Amino acid sequence: MFRHVVVFTWTSESTPEQREGALAALRQWGEDCREYGTLTLGVDAGLAEGNGNAVVVVDLPDRETYAAYAADERHLAALRDHVRPILERRCAVQHEL
Amino acid sequence: MFRHVVVFTWTSESTPEQREGALAALRQWGEDCREYGTLTLGVDAGLAEGNGNAVVVVDLPDRETYAAYAADERHLAALRDHVRPILERRCAVQHEL
């Protein structure tokens, strides 16, 4: 198995509507990407200063499937249209499970 | 269920031995923390520029168990003695699963 993890931190000036739009796009992609693997989206519970705002953990069969996942036009569109416009910081790791 | 995710990025000047020491301490804590939940440690596969170096995903029964996990002296020691000395950046989110 192969795992992709990314923590998103939104810009301080992003609006609640923009943030909800990004989460909605990620949720939709989570539905669309079932052909590749299982995506779990979490919104930070606010327990610690300096935390990110949301995290995606995606479990896939292998590294090759991750490459197809990452290149999928629906994935690229969700990032381009909804996530990147309000993205302050992105912390990611991909690893063998 | 409650999830804790943290992406670690090591300082550029940290040595391979220090990095392996941090991973070993996290692996040991992964064994010790079974009383709280399940910890998965992953080392970045090097697929993308700007990625973190390692990620920990911990799944726990609830938020209260996470608080006990976080306060455990063995956890604090692993961070203090092995992780923080070589830590460039830390991106974390905790959320309901």
Backbone of each chain as ProteinMPNN parsed JSONL, in Angstrom:
{"seq_chain_A": "MFRHVVVFTWTSESTPEQREGALAALRQWGEDCREYGTLTLGVDAGLAEGNGNAVVVVDLPDRETYAAYAADERHLAALRDHVRPILERRCAVQHEL", "coords_chain_A": {"N_chain_A": [[0.843, -1.193, 0.0], [0.292, 2.339, -0.487], [0.721, 5.612, 0.777], [-0.569, 8.924, 0.744], [-0.193, 12.011, 2.229], [-1.396, 15.189, 3.073], [-1.187, 18.351, 4.549], [-3.092, 21.211, 4.801], [-2.845, 24.734, 5.046], [-4.749, 27.558, 5.297], [-4.844, 30.865, 3.81], [-4.777, 33.825, 5.841], [-6.471, 35.797, 5.075], [-8.416, 34.542, 3.649], [-11.866, 33.812, 2.97], [-14.686, 32.518, 4.945], [-16.431, 31.334, 3.138], [-14.795, 30.757, 0.935], [-13.092, 28.909, 2.124], [-14.862, 26.88, 2.802], [-15.611, 26.216, 0.27], [-13.255, 25.121, -0.74], [-13.033, 22.859, 0.893], [-15.358, 21.532, 0.142], [-14.757, 20.964, -2.517], [-12.63, 19.218, -2.154], [-13.944, 17.187, -0.795], [-15.66, 16.326, -2.822], [-13.787, 15.428, -4.68], [-12.821, 13.374, -3.175], [-14.9, 11.578, -3.395], [-14.902, 11.17, -6.172], [-12.388, 10.003, -6.544], [-12.375, 7.375, -5.82], [-11.829, 5.322, -7.53], [-9.152, 5.173, -7.48], [-8.246, 5.086, -4.809], [-8.662, 5.418, -1.209], [-9.803, 8.299, 0.259], [-9.44, 10.342, 3.08], [-10.715, 13.117, 4.621], [-10.007, 15.671, 6.904], [-10.974, 18.242, 9.14], [-9.354, 20.665, 11.026], [-9.517, 20.453, 14.592], [-9.013, 22.548, 16.237], [-7.375, 22.429, 18.518], [-4.808, 23.196, 19.012], [-2.493, 25.886, 18.859], [-1.165, 27.185, 15.824], [-1.621, 24.988, 14.266], [-2.432, 23.243, 11.133], [-5.175, 23.789, 8.784], [-6.67, 21.827, 7.532], [-6.543, 18.337, 6.649], [-5.604, 15.804, 4.361], [-5.661, 12.379, 3.919], [-4.663, 9.831, 1.918], [-5.06, 6.58, 0.915], [-3.619, 4.213, -1.157], [-3.267, 1.582, -3.684], [-0.638, 1.333, -4.703], [2.447, 2.991, -5.663], [2.329, 3.678, -8.344], [-0.363, 3.933, -8.836], [-0.826, 6.118, -7.251], [0.487, 8.079, -8.772], [-1.184, 8.252, -11.007], [-3.537, 9.084, -9.739], [-2.682, 11.616, -8.84], [-2.316, 12.93, -11.23], [-4.785, 13.115, -12.342], [-7.332, 14.907, -14.007], [-9.548, 15.938, -12.629], [-8.624, 16.099, -10.049], [-6.514, 17.915, -10.343], [-7.996, 20.126, -11.14], [-9.555, 20.646, -8.857], [-7.576, 21.441, -7.07], [-6.433, 23.63, -8.451], [-8.638, 25.403, -8.848], [-9.906, 25.735, -6.38], [-8.357, 25.149, -4.048], [-5.615, 26.069, -4.235], [-5.92, 28.937, -4.616], [-6.38, 29.89, -2.016], [-4.34, 29.082, -0.45], [-2.003, 29.042, 2.074], [0.019, 27.483, 3.125], [1.496, 24.267, 2.468], [1.97, 21.023, 3.494], [3.392, 18.037, 2.773], [3.665, 14.453, 2.493], [4.6, 11.433, 0.937], [4.406, 7.952, 1.219], [5.474, 4.482, 1.497], [3.254, 2.088, 2.814]], "CA_chain_A": [[0.0, 0.0, 0.0], [1.023, 3.609, -0.574], [-0.077, 6.663, 1.411], [-0.306, 10.338, 0.466], [-0.726, 12.858, 3.3], [-1.118, 16.621, 2.874], [-1.791, 19.283, 5.496], [-3.327, 22.516, 4.187], [-3.089, 25.91, 5.879], [-5.345, 28.584, 4.449], [-4.4, 32.242, 4.061], [-5.582, 34.459, 6.901], [-7.51, 36.661, 4.488], [-9.446, 33.751, 2.939], [-13.187, 33.934, 3.604], [-15.299, 31.235, 5.298], [-17.029, 30.738, 1.936], [-13.702, 30.174, 0.143], [-12.592, 27.728, 2.833], [-15.868, 25.824, 2.649], [-15.535, 25.818, -1.143], [-12.092, 24.229, -0.89], [-13.37, 21.582, 1.54], [-16.366, 20.866, -0.692], [-14.06, 20.435, -3.704], [-11.849, 18.06, -1.702], [-14.909, 16.099, -0.522], [-16.111, 15.805, -4.12], [-12.673, 14.655, -5.228], [-12.777, 12.143, -2.371], [-15.872, 10.663, -4.023], [-14.451, 10.86, -7.536], [-11.087, 9.302, -6.615], [-12.512, 5.997, -5.295], [-11.237, 4.369, -8.479], [-7.71, 5.08, -7.18], [-7.989, 4.72, -3.412], [-9.57, 5.942, -0.183], [-9.388, 9.607, 0.754], [-10.065, 10.808, 4.312], [-10.515, 14.555, 4.811], [-10.297, 16.097, 8.265], [-10.861, 19.669, 9.421], [-8.702, 20.766, 12.337], [-10.442, 20.614, 15.724], [-8.692, 23.78, 16.969], [-6.823, 22.108, 19.836], [-3.442, 23.695, 19.22], [-2.01, 27.036, 18.102], [-0.188, 26.869, 14.774], [-2.023, 23.817, 13.456], [-2.988, 23.498, 9.81], [-6.632, 23.894, 8.8], [-7.295, 20.58, 7.067], [-5.591, 17.295, 6.23], [-6.106, 14.719, 3.522], [-4.862, 11.145, 3.934], [-5.142, 8.982, 0.83], [-4.422, 5.259, 0.86], [-3.726, 3.693, -2.524], [-2.629, 0.266, -3.776], [0.799, 1.424, -4.953], [3.015, 4.27, -6.086], [1.902, 3.978, -9.711], [-1.738, 4.417, -8.739], [-0.73, 7.485, -6.729], [0.857, 8.963, -9.887], [-2.409, 8.456, -11.81], [-4.391, 9.904, -8.868], [-2.166, 12.994, -8.795], [-2.404, 13.538, -12.569], [-6.191, 13.152, -12.786], [-7.767, 16.285, -14.283], [-10.471, 16.405, -11.588], [-7.758, 16.425, -8.905], [-5.808, 19.152, -10.701], [-8.987, 21.218, -11.152], [-9.922, 20.964, -7.456], [-6.458, 22.194, -6.487], [-6.274, 24.895, -9.174], [-9.784, 26.299, -8.743], [-10.447, 25.916, -5.035], [-7.405, 25.047, -2.93], [-4.445, 26.957, -4.357], [-6.187, 30.375, -4.423], [-6.416, 30.325, -0.606], [-3.368, 28.242, 0.252], [-0.857, 29.698, 2.716], [1.097, 26.514, 3.289], [1.132, 22.887, 2.152], [2.989, 20.095, 3.989], [2.992, 16.735, 2.226], [4.578, 13.309, 2.471], [4.054, 10.191, 0.373], [5.272, 6.869, 1.706], [5.002, 3.097, 1.505], [2.584, 1.728, 4.068]], "C_chain_A": [[0.884, 1.251, 0.0], [0.12, 4.697, -0.041], [0.392, 8.058, 0.998], [-0.975, 11.15, 1.564], [-0.4, 14.307, 2.971], [-1.907, 17.441, 3.88], [-1.89, 20.645, 4.812], [-3.496, 23.592, 5.258], [-3.583, 27.01, 4.965], [-4.765, 29.954, 4.773], [-5.332, 32.883, 5.089], [-6.705, 35.291, 6.298], [-8.59, 35.873, 3.725], [-10.761, 33.808, 3.718], [-13.719, 32.559, 3.996], [-15.889, 30.539, 4.065], [-15.952, 30.075, 1.075], [-13.195, 28.898, 0.794], [-13.577, 26.567, 2.683], [-15.866, 25.31, 1.206], [-14.382, 24.859, -1.387], [-12.409, 22.868, -0.283], [-14.381, 20.815, 0.703], [-15.71, 20.239, -1.927], [-13.256, 19.191, -3.329], [-12.771, 16.881, -1.389], [-15.373, 15.473, -1.84], [-15.019, 14.94, -4.756], [-12.529, 13.327, -4.449], [-13.76, 11.109, -2.892], [-15.344, 10.191, -5.376], [-13.244, 9.925, -7.538], [-11.162, 7.866, -6.089], [-11.898, 4.976, -6.238], [-9.745, 4.179, -8.204], [-7.459, 4.562, -5.765], [-9.002, 5.379, -2.496], [-9.011, 7.231, 0.39], [-10.162, 9.949, 2.019], [-9.691, 12.276, 4.503], [-10.862, 14.91, 6.243], [-10.09, 17.592, 8.422], [-10.368, 19.823, 10.858], [-9.696, 21.118, 13.441], [-10.104, 21.833, 16.579], [-8.082, 23.538, 18.335], [-5.464, 22.749, 20.082], [-3.151, 24.881, 18.315], [-1.073, 26.553, 17.001], [-0.516, 25.632, 13.966], [-2.424, 24.249, 12.055], [-4.498, 23.577, 9.926], [-7.318, 22.587, 8.418], [-6.201, 19.592, 6.651], [-6.324, 16.269, 5.385], [-5.132, 13.553, 3.653], [-5.469, 10.223, 2.883], [-4.354, 7.681, 0.829], [-4.71, 4.624, -0.492], [-2.986, 2.353, -2.618], [-1.102, 0.346, -3.903], [1.173, 2.798, -5.483], [2.516, 4.671, -7.484], [0.472, 4.532, -9.695], [-1.747, 5.84, -8.174], [-0.413, 8.458, -7.866], [-0.362, 9.259, -10.757], [-3.403, 9.332, -11.05], [-3.985, 11.375, -8.987], [-2.364, 13.711, -10.133], [-3.852, 13.688, -13.055], [-6.68, 14.598, -12.897], [-8.717, 16.807, -13.196], [-9.704, 16.802, -10.328], [-7.085, 17.781, -9.154], [-6.765, 20.344, -10.671], [-9.374, 21.62, -9.728], [-8.826, 21.813, -6.81], [-6.383, 23.59, -7.103], [-7.396, 25.881, -8.852], [-10.202, 26.623, -7.305], [-9.403, 25.954, -3.917], [-6.291, 26.078, -3.065], [-4.752, 28.436, -4.153], [-6.176, 30.827, -2.959], [-5.354, 29.598, 0.234], [-2.185, 29.055, 0.777], [0.334, 28.726, 2.727], [0.58, 25.098, 3.023], [2.27, 21.991, 2.633], [2.56, 18.703, 3.568], [4.103, 15.706, 2.389], [3.847, 12.18, 1.747], [4.984, 9.057, 0.811], [4.627, 5.499, 1.539], [4.347, 2.83, 2.852], [2.987, 0.319, 4.5]], "O_chain_A": [[2.042, 1.227, 0.42], [-1.074, 4.734, -0.337], [1.59, 8.33, 0.915], [-2.173, 11.007, 1.809], [0.739, 14.625, 2.628], [-3.113, 17.263, 4.049], [-0.896, 21.168, 4.308], [-4.198, 23.39, 6.249], [-2.928, 27.357, 3.982], [-4.257, 30.18, 5.871], [-6.508, 32.533, 5.192], [-7.754, 35.476, 6.914], [-9.551, 36.453, 3.219], [-10.774, 33.847, 4.949], [-13.273, 31.545, 3.46], [-15.852, 29.313, 3.958], [-16.153, 28.98, 0.551], [-12.9, 27.919, 0.108], [-13.179, 25.422, 2.466], [-16.09, 24.125, 0.956], [-14.512, 23.9, -2.147], [-12.093, 21.835, -0.874], [-14.282, 19.596, 0.565], [-16.059, 19.13, -2.332], [-13.204, 18.226, -4.091], [-12.439, 15.73, -1.671], [-15.468, 14.251, -1.959], [-15.291, 13.867, -5.296], [-12.16, 12.299, -5.017], [-13.493, 9.909, -2.842], [-15.338, 9.0, -5.685], [-13.097, 9.126, -8.463], [-10.132, 7.211, -5.928], [-11.493, 3.894, -5.813], [-9.142, 3.189, -8.619], [-6.59, 3.72, -5.54], [-10.057, 5.837, -2.935], [-7.906, 7.264, 0.931], [-11.389, 9.86, 2.044], [-8.514, 12.632, 4.542], [-11.905, 14.493, 6.748], [-9.128, 18.145, 7.89], [-10.891, 19.198, 11.78], [-10.584, 21.952, 13.263], [-10.817, 22.132, 17.537], [-8.251, 24.362, 19.233], [-5.015, 22.838, 21.225], [-3.52, 24.879, 17.14], [-0.285, 25.63, 17.207], [0.24, 25.263, 13.068], [-2.715, 25.417, 11.799], [-5.05, 23.451, 11.019], [-8.403, 22.275, 8.909], [-5.076, 19.986, 6.343], [-7.475, 15.915, 5.64], [-3.921, 13.726, 3.513], [-6.648, 9.878, 2.954], [-3.125, 7.688, 0.75], [-5.858, 4.508, -0.92], [-2.179, 2.022, -1.749], [-0.371, -0.445, -3.307], [0.315, 3.65, -5.716], [2.31, 5.852, -7.764], [0.14, 5.462, -10.429], [-2.571, 6.666, -8.567], [-0.983, 9.548, -7.919], [-0.551, 10.394, -11.195], [-4.036, 10.213, -11.633], [-4.819, 12.254, -9.203], [-2.555, 14.926, -10.178], [-4.098, 14.327, -14.077], [-6.467, 15.407, -11.994], [-8.691, 17.996, -12.878], [-10.094, 17.735, -9.626], [-7.087, 18.664, -8.296], [-6.397, 21.434, -10.233], [-9.506, 22.807, -9.433], [-9.109, 22.775, -6.096], [-6.285, 24.594, -6.397], [-7.137, 27.06, -8.611], [-10.789, 27.675, -7.051], [-9.55, 26.705, -2.952], [-6.042, 26.862, -2.149], [-3.931, 29.145, -3.571], [-5.984, 32.011, -2.682], [-5.46, 29.513, 1.458], [-1.457, 29.678, 0.003], [1.466, 29.08, 2.397], [-0.573, 24.766, 3.298], [3.416, 22.178, 2.224], [1.489, 18.236, 3.956], [5.29, 16.029, 2.418], [2.642, 11.992, 1.916], [6.207, 9.198, 0.772], [3.406, 5.373, 1.451], [4.822, 3.286, 3.893], [2.526, -0.166, 5.533]]}, "seq_chain_B": "MFRHVVVFTWTSESTPEQREGALAALRQWGEDCREYGTLTLGVDAGLAEGNGNAVVVVDLPDRETYAAYAADERHLAALRDHVRPILERRCAVQHEL", "coords_chain_B": {"N_chain_B": [[-14.085, 8.19, 16.476], [-10.772, 9.614, 16.659], [-8.302, 11.585, 15.062], [-4.818, 12.231, 14.789], [-2.496, 14.025, 13.002], [0.782, 14.578, 11.903], [3.257, 16.27, 10.11], [6.663, 16.129, 9.662], [9.514, 18.154, 9.058], [12.892, 18.021, 8.619], [15.826, 19.815, 9.763], [18.186, 21.222, 7.44], [20.78, 20.895, 8.098], [20.846, 18.739, 9.753], [22.112, 15.526, 10.701], [22.399, 12.26, 9.037], [22.433, 10.353, 11.055], [21.202, 11.643, 13.197], [18.662, 12.0, 12.116], [17.847, 9.373, 11.74], [17.831, 8.645, 14.371], [15.709, 10.16, 15.338], [13.581, 9.0, 13.95], [13.744, 6.412, 14.97], [13.089, 6.894, 17.633], [10.469, 7.743, 17.325], [9.363, 5.427, 16.264], [9.679, 3.721, 18.466], [8.012, 5.018, 20.286], [5.686, 4.61, 18.958], [5.297, 1.947, 19.476], [5.1, 2.015, 22.284], [2.809, 3.558, 22.628], [0.543, 2.099, 22.157], [-1.392, 1.662, 24.03], [-2.973, 3.825, 23.87], [-3.651, 4.286, 21.163], [-3.361, 3.753, 17.569], [-0.39, 4.14, 15.885], [0.968, 5.248, 12.848], [3.913, 5.445, 11.119], [5.554, 7.173, 8.538], [8.122, 7.457, 6.118], [9.187, 9.919, 3.901], [8.896, 9.318, 0.397], [10.298, 10.664, -1.495], [9.202, 11.755, -3.84], [8.463, 14.281, -4.552], [9.521, 17.637, -4.801], [10.073, 19.767, -1.995], [8.539, 18.385, -0.199], [7.685, 17.116, 3.13], [9.729, 15.315, 5.561], [8.943, 13.151, 7.099], [5.978, 11.512, 8.323], [3.482, 11.213, 10.804], [0.626, 9.412, 11.595], [-1.936, 9.125, 13.792], [-4.414, 7.188, 15.134], [-7.068, 7.364, 17.359], [-9.327, 6.533, 20.109], [-10.892, 8.73, 20.997], [-11.081, 12.309, 21.63], [-10.279, 12.855, 24.212], [-8.597, 10.747, 24.838], [-6.587, 11.342, 23.064], [-5.553, 13.661, 24.293], [-4.397, 12.545, 26.579], [-2.507, 10.868, 25.39], [-0.874, 12.832, 24.176], [0.178, 14.082, 26.394], [1.719, 12.21, 27.623], [4.67, 11.161, 29.25], [6.654, 9.687, 27.892], [6.15, 10.294, 25.266], [6.578, 13.056, 25.263], [9.285, 13.043, 25.897], [10.428, 11.765, 23.661], [9.938, 13.665, 21.692], [11.273, 15.924, 22.778], [13.954, 15.049, 23.112], [14.749, 13.895, 20.701], [13.3, 14.665, 18.357], [12.639, 17.483, 18.289], [15.247, 18.771, 18.401], [16.141, 18.591, 15.743], [14.288, 19.728, 14.16], [12.87, 21.442, 11.527], [10.41, 22.238, 10.525], [6.953, 21.859, 11.426], [3.887, 20.443, 10.704], [0.654, 20.157, 11.645], [-2.494, 18.529, 12.267], [-5.452, 17.891, 14.088], [-8.313, 15.865, 14.163], [-11.828, 14.905, 14.156], [-12.733, 11.657, 13.22]], "CA_chain_B": [[-12.618, 8.102, 16.436], [-10.09, 10.913, 16.578], [-7.025, 11.389, 14.36], [-3.753, 13.233, 14.925], [-1.558, 13.904, 11.882], [1.847, 15.586, 11.942], [4.311, 16.147, 9.099], [7.932, 16.676, 10.158], [10.58, 18.48, 8.121], [14.135, 18.136, 9.398], [16.745, 20.888, 9.359], [19.077, 20.763, 6.372], [22.105, 20.531, 8.655], [20.776, 17.535, 10.597], [22.881, 14.404, 10.137], [21.624, 11.025, 8.856], [22.311, 9.648, 12.34], [20.179, 12.337, 13.989], [17.358, 11.726, 11.503], [17.484, 7.982, 12.068], [17.53, 8.651, 15.81], [14.349, 10.688, 15.521], [12.649, 7.974, 13.461], [13.762, 5.289, 15.92], [12.346, 7.326, 18.828], [9.047, 7.743, 16.953], [8.937, 4.016, 16.165], [9.551, 3.204, 19.834], [6.803, 5.608, 20.852], [4.587, 3.921, 18.277], [5.071, 0.705, 20.251], [4.667, 2.362, 23.648], [1.518, 4.289, 22.693], [-0.579, 1.213, 21.786], [-2.462, 1.761, 25.038], [-3.811, 4.976, 23.492], [-4.175, 4.164, 19.796], [-2.493, 3.147, 16.552], [0.459, 5.139, 15.241], [1.633, 4.834, 11.608], [5.003, 6.356, 10.766], [5.994, 7.017, 7.156], [9.249, 8.272, 5.683], [8.853, 10.39, 2.559], [9.46, 8.502, -0.697], [11.123, 11.522, -2.356], [8.555, 11.91, -5.142], [8.146, 15.674, -4.881], [10.275, 18.731, -4.184], [9.354, 20.527, -0.983], [7.819, 17.519, 0.744], [8.266, 16.904, 4.443], [10.595, 14.136, 5.625], [8.249, 12.017, 7.729], [4.62, 11.812, 8.789], [2.865, 10.313, 11.78], [-0.836, 9.437, 11.657], [-2.331, 8.382, 14.986], [-5.865, 7.037, 15.284], [-7.376, 7.139, 18.778], [-10.774, 6.395, 20.311], [-11.563, 10.018, 21.177], [-10.27, 13.503, 21.9], [-9.717, 12.789, 25.566], [-7.454, 9.826, 24.765], [-5.515, 12.1, 22.407], [-4.938, 14.545, 25.295], [-3.523, 11.712, 27.428], [-1.403, 10.497, 24.483], [0.012, 13.984, 23.964], [0.812, 14.457, 27.672], [2.52, 11.085, 28.141], [6.085, 11.553, 29.39], [7.478, 9.033, 26.86], [5.909, 11.084, 24.043], [7.275, 14.335, 25.437], [10.738, 12.787, 25.852], [10.812, 11.489, 22.262], [9.949, 14.953, 20.979], [12.291, 16.818, 23.357], [15.324, 14.535, 22.985], [15.126, 13.381, 19.37], [12.648, 15.301, 17.209], [12.774, 18.943, 18.262], [16.584, 19.278, 18.076], [16.451, 18.643, 14.304], [13.025, 20.048, 13.49], [12.78, 22.688, 10.758], [9.003, 22.607, 10.395], [5.991, 20.867, 11.907], [2.539, 20.768, 10.244], [-0.195, 19.188, 12.344], [-3.947, 18.702, 12.362], [-6.184, 16.839, 14.793], [-9.708, 15.976, 13.742], [-12.75, 13.782, 14.334], [-12.752, 10.751, 12.057]], "C_chain_B": [[-12.013, 9.499, 16.267], [-8.709, 10.666, 16.0], [-6.08, 12.557, 14.604], [-2.766, 12.972, 13.796], [-0.489, 14.974, 12.046], [2.905, 15.248, 10.908], [5.551, 16.857, 9.642], [8.875, 16.988, 8.985], [11.835, 18.748, 8.939], [14.97, 19.31, 8.9], [17.716, 20.33, 8.317], [20.42, 20.312, 6.936], [22.05, 19.287, 9.543], [21.47, 16.366, 9.898], [21.975, 13.188, 9.915], [21.417, 10.285, 10.184], [21.228, 10.313, 13.198], [18.782, 12.034, 13.438], [16.907, 10.302, 11.826], [17.134, 7.865, 13.545], [16.122, 9.143, 16.073], [13.321, 9.645, 15.078], [12.586, 6.798, 14.428], [12.952, 5.652, 17.179], [10.839, 7.322, 18.537], [8.524, 6.312, 16.821], [8.731, 3.422, 17.557], [8.274, 3.751, 20.481], [5.56, 4.962, 20.209], [4.253, 2.599, 18.954], [4.466, 1.048, 21.614], [3.237, 2.884, 23.672], [0.319, 3.422, 22.331], [-1.721, 1.288, 22.798], [-3.424, 2.898, 24.691], [-4.454, 4.776, 22.127], [-3.135, 3.575, 18.868], [-1.732, 4.236, 15.817], [1.086, 4.54, 13.994], [2.661, 5.905, 11.261], [5.41, 6.099, 9.326], [7.139, 7.952, 6.838], [9.035, 8.625, 4.221], [9.623, 9.619, 1.487], [10.261, 9.341, -1.682], [10.521, 11.772, -3.721], [8.357, 13.364, -5.529], [9.037, 16.632, -4.111], [9.426, 19.382, -3.096], [8.52, 19.696, -0.038], [8.472, 17.556, 2.117], [9.127, 15.647, 4.401], [9.881, 12.914, 6.177], [6.858, 12.471, 8.171], [4.182, 10.751, 9.79], [1.355, 10.512, 11.71], [-1.233, 8.557, 12.839], [-3.854, 8.369, 15.079], [-6.176, 6.598, 16.711], [-8.891, 7.08, 18.966], [-11.505, 7.742, 20.341], [-10.563, 11.11, 21.541], [-9.583, 13.434, 23.266], [-8.488, 11.861, 25.572], [-6.285, 10.517, 24.062], [-4.804, 12.989, 23.416], [-3.995, 13.751, 26.197], [-2.296, 11.255, 26.648], [-0.376, 11.629, 24.424], [0.792, 14.332, 25.234], [1.725, 13.365, 28.224], [4.014, 11.437, 28.125], [6.975, 10.912, 28.318], [7.338, 9.777, 25.534], [6.703, 12.385, 24.114], [8.79, 14.154, 25.342], [11.205, 12.53, 24.417], [10.904, 12.79, 21.474], [11.112, 15.815, 21.459], [13.707, 16.36, 22.977], [15.725, 14.204, 21.546], [14.534, 14.175, 18.204], [12.938, 16.805, 17.171], [14.174, 19.448, 17.922], [16.876, 19.366, 16.575], [15.239, 19.083, 13.482], [13.054, 21.415, 12.823], [11.332, 23.179, 10.769], [8.11, 21.46, 10.839], [4.604, 21.308, 11.46], [1.611, 19.716, 10.831], [-1.667, 19.568, 12.222], [-4.469, 17.572, 13.233], [-7.652, 16.981, 14.401], [-10.507, 14.731, 14.087], [-12.716, 12.945, 13.062], [-14.174, 10.299, 11.772]], "O_chain_B": [[-12.668, 10.427, 15.793], [-8.023, 9.709, 16.36], [-6.491, 13.717, 14.621], [-2.262, 11.86, 13.639], [-0.802, 16.138, 12.297], [3.388, 14.119, 10.826], [5.498, 18.025, 10.028], [9.014, 16.197, 8.053], [11.841, 19.593, 9.835], [14.832, 19.741, 7.756], [18.027, 19.139, 8.308], [21.109, 19.474, 6.354], [23.083, 18.829, 10.032], [21.423, 16.235, 8.675], [20.911, 13.088, 10.526], [20.372, 9.675, 10.412], [20.436, 9.63, 13.847], [17.836, 11.838, 14.201], [15.743, 10.06, 12.143], [16.258, 7.09, 13.928], [15.42, 8.609, 16.932], [12.311, 9.435, 15.751], [11.513, 6.249, 14.679], [12.223, 4.819, 17.717], [10.035, 6.947, 19.391], [7.394, 6.016, 17.211], [7.753, 2.717, 17.807], [7.547, 3.014, 21.147], [4.525, 4.8, 20.855], [3.096, 2.181, 19.005], [3.47, 0.462, 22.039], [2.523, 2.668, 24.651], [-0.797, 3.927, 22.207], [-2.874, 1.013, 22.467], [-4.559, 2.923, 25.167], [-5.639, 5.052, 21.941], [-2.155, 2.975, 19.31], [-2.322, 5.131, 15.211], [1.67, 3.458, 14.05], [2.344, 7.087, 11.128], [5.593, 4.949, 8.925], [7.129, 9.114, 7.244], [8.74, 7.757, 3.399], [10.806, 9.312, 1.633], [10.848, 8.793, -2.615], [11.26, 11.984, -4.682], [8.11, 13.665, -6.696], [9.275, 16.455, -2.916], [8.214, 19.531, -3.25], [7.854, 20.244, 0.841], [9.625, 17.959, 2.271], [9.249, 14.995, 3.364], [10.168, 11.784, 5.784], [6.606, 13.66, 8.364], [4.472, 9.564, 9.64], [0.866, 11.641, 11.759], [-0.899, 7.373, 12.873], [-4.495, 9.42, 15.1], [-5.635, 5.611, 17.209], [-9.649, 7.516, 18.1], [-12.595, 7.879, 19.785], [-9.372, 10.86, 21.73], [-8.456, 13.898, 23.438], [-7.481, 12.148, 26.219], [-5.128, 10.302, 24.421], [-3.576, 13.07, 23.403], [-2.914, 14.23, 26.54], [-1.183, 11.252, 27.173], [0.823, 11.413, 24.599], [1.922, 14.814, 25.165], [2.434, 13.593, 29.204], [4.544, 11.938, 27.133], [7.947, 11.527, 27.879], [8.297, 9.877, 24.769], [7.398, 12.766, 23.172], [9.491, 14.995, 24.78], [12.257, 13.022, 24.008], [11.83, 12.989, 20.688], [11.851, 16.373, 20.649], [14.547, 17.166, 22.576], [16.909, 14.23, 21.211], [15.189, 14.342, 17.176], [13.414, 17.333, 16.166], [14.3, 20.454, 17.224], [17.754, 20.124, 16.163], [15.17, 18.847, 12.276], [13.243, 22.432, 13.492], [11.059, 24.36, 10.988], [8.43, 20.283, 10.67], [4.173, 22.414, 11.787], [1.757, 18.525, 10.552], [-2.03, 20.737, 12.094], [-4.0, 16.438, 13.141], [-8.17, 18.095, 14.318], [-9.953, 13.649, 14.284], [-12.675, 13.485, 11.956], [-14.403, 9.535, 10.835]]}, "name": "protein", "num_of_chains": 2, "seq": "MFRHVVVFTWTSESTPEQREGALAALRQWGEDCREYGTLTLGVDAGLAEGNGNAVVVVDLPDRETYAAYAADERHLAALRDHVRPILERRCAVQHELMFRHVVVFTWTSESTPEQREGALAALRQWGEDCREYGTLTLGVDAGLAEGNGNAVVVVDLPDRETYAAYAADERHLAALRDHVRPILERRCAVQHEL"}
